[in-house]
Amino acid sequence: QVYLVESGGGLVQSGGSLRLSCVASGSIQRFSFYTVDWYRQAPGKQRELVANIPGGGGTNYADSVKGRFTISRDNAKNMVYLQMNSLKPEDTAVYYCGVIDNYGTRYWGQGTQVTVSS
């Protein structure tokens, strides 16, 4: 079992920045091989991928956040980050940290609310 806890959400004005953090704990084996990602879900909408780092490396971003958001990880600390700049009201959502372990099992955090005011 892997446990994920997000932090860093909040209320910010349009154009502002936030940094989300996610710490993984529990039965972790070779965290550097895990795929890590951030998803978000706005009211009335489906959960959507924001960004991820596959276990093999590289990064992927949703078109809507390219150039504004940056995903990163610290494998020594079992941490995942999402730096969000130039925030827009349409970025308002609950943001979820997720990982896929070496057995292909998906885990989710409880989510953190991000609200961007216009």
C-alpha positions in Angstrom: 0.0 0.0 0.0 1.2 3.5 -0.9 -0.1 6.6 0.7 0.0 10.0 -0.9 -0.6 13.3 0.8 -0.9 16.6 -1.2 -0.3 20.1 0.1 0.1 23.6 -1.3 -3.4 24.3 -2.7 -5.3 27.5 -1.9 -6.8 30.6 -3.3 -4.8 32.8 -5.7 -5.5 35.6 -8.1 -5.4 35.2 -11.8 -1.7 35.4 -13.0 -0.4 34.1 -9.6 1.6 31.0 -8.8 1.2 28.0 -6.5 3.4 25.0 -5.8 1.8 21.7 -5.0 3.7 19.0 -3.2 3.0 15.3 -2.8 4.7 13.0 -0.4 4.5 9.2 -0.8 4.9 6.8 2.1 4.1 3.1 2.9 5.4 0.1 1.0 7.6 2.0 -1.5 10.2 0.1 -3.6 12.4 2.0 -6.0 10.2 5.1 -6.1 12.4 6.4 -9.0 10.8 3.7 -11.3 7.2 4.8 -10.4 5.2 6.8 -12.9 4.1 10.0 -11.0 1.4 12.4 -12.1 -1.0 15.2 -11.3 -4.6 15.1 -12.3 -7.3 17.6 -11.7 -11.1 17.6 -11.6 -13.3 20.7 -11.9 -16.9 20.7 -10.8 -19.1 18.8 -13.2 -16.1 17.7 -15.3 -14.1 14.5 -15.6 -10.8 14.0 -14.0 -8.1 15.0 -16.4 -4.3 14.5 -16.7 -2.3 17.7 -16.0 1.2 16.3 -16.2 3.2 13.2 -15.6 6.7 11.8 -15.3 6.8 8.2 -16.6 9.1 5.7 -14.7 11.4 5.8 -17.7 11.8 9.5 -17.6 10.7 12.5 -19.5 7.6 14.6 -18.9 4.2 15.0 -20.4 1.8 17.9 -20.1 -1.8 18.7 -21.1 -1.9 21.3 -23.8 -3.8 23.7 -21.6 -0.9 23.9 -19.1 2.2 23.7 -21.3 4.6 26.5 -20.7 2.9 27.4 -17.4 3.2 24.3 -15.2 6.2 22.2 -14.4 6.2 18.8 -12.8 9.2 17.5 -11.0 10.2 14.8 -8.5 12.7 14.2 -5.7 13.2 10.4 -5.6 15.4 10.6 -2.4 12.4 12.1 -0.6 9.6 10.3 -2.4 8.2 13.7 -3.4 6.4 15.0 -6.4 5.9 18.7 -7.2 3.8 20.8 -9.5 4.9 24.4 -10.0 2.0 26.3 -11.4 2.6 29.8 -12.9 0.4 32.3 -14.7 -2.7 30.7 -13.2 -6.1 31.2 -14.8 -9.6 30.9 -13.5 -10.1 27.8 -15.6 -7.3 26.1 -13.6 -9.6 26.0 -10.6 -10.1 22.4 -9.6 -9.2 19.7 -7.1 -5.7 18.5 -7.9 -4.8 14.9 -7.2 -1.4 13.4 -7.0 -1.1 9.9 -8.4 1.5 7.2 -8.7 1.7 3.8 -10.5 4.0 1.4 -8.8 6.3 -1.3 -10.2 3.4 -3.7 -10.2 1.1 -1.4 -12.2 -1.1 -0.5 -9.2 -2.5 3.0 -9.2 -2.7 5.1 -6.0 -4.3 8.5 -5.4 -3.9 11.2 -2.9 -6.9 12.8 -1.3 -6.7 15.9 -3.4 -6.0 19.6 -2.7 -8.3 22.5 -3.8 -6.9 25.2 -6.1 -9.1 28.2 -6.7 -8.0 31.0 -9.1 -10.0 34.2 -8.8 -10.4 36.6 -11.8 
